[in-house]
Amino acid sequence: MFEKLMLDTVEGGLEVCAEQWSRLLASPVSPPDEVATRLLGLFRVLLLEPESGVAEATEEFLLANPDHEDITNALAYLAELAAVGGEVADRARQCRLLIGHCHVG
């Protein structure tokens, strides 16, 4: 569902998919997974809560100690969002920079 919604957002824009994102990001992760829960929290901030801080949301995601694959996936999703344009793209780029800065070396 997440990946399909990401594709729909890139193709049609956030305005078209905002309701679906709201429903998806409000539902609990099943089975429970701390990294996935924090990733969804990060995307909630990026997509639905522009008044919230990207730096804080990125830090929360990283506190789950995501492995290399989780970080690679997050960076790929953020790259897709950066293609959307507007404020969402700016926030996605900021998040990518923060994650990259924390995981250099």
Long-range contacts (C-beta under 8 A, 24 or more apart in sequence): 6-77, 6-80, 6-81, 7-80, 9-47, 9-80, 9-81, 9-84, 10-80, 10-81, 10-83, 10-84, 13-84, 14-47, 14-84, 14-86, 14-88, 18-47, 18-48, 21-47, 21-48, 22-48, 34-64, 35-61, 35-64, 35-65, 35-66, 35-67, 35-70, 37-64, 38-63, 38-64, 38-66, 39-64, 39-66, 39-70, 39-74, 42-74, 42-95, 43-77, 45-91, 46-78, 46-81, 46-88, 46-91, 46-92, 46-95, 47-81, 47-88, 50-87, 50-91, 54-91, 54-94, 54-95, 54-98, 55-94, 55-98, 57-95, 58-95, 58-98, 58-99, 58-102, 59-98, 61-99, 62-99, 62-102, 71-99, 71-103, 74-99, 75-99, 75-100
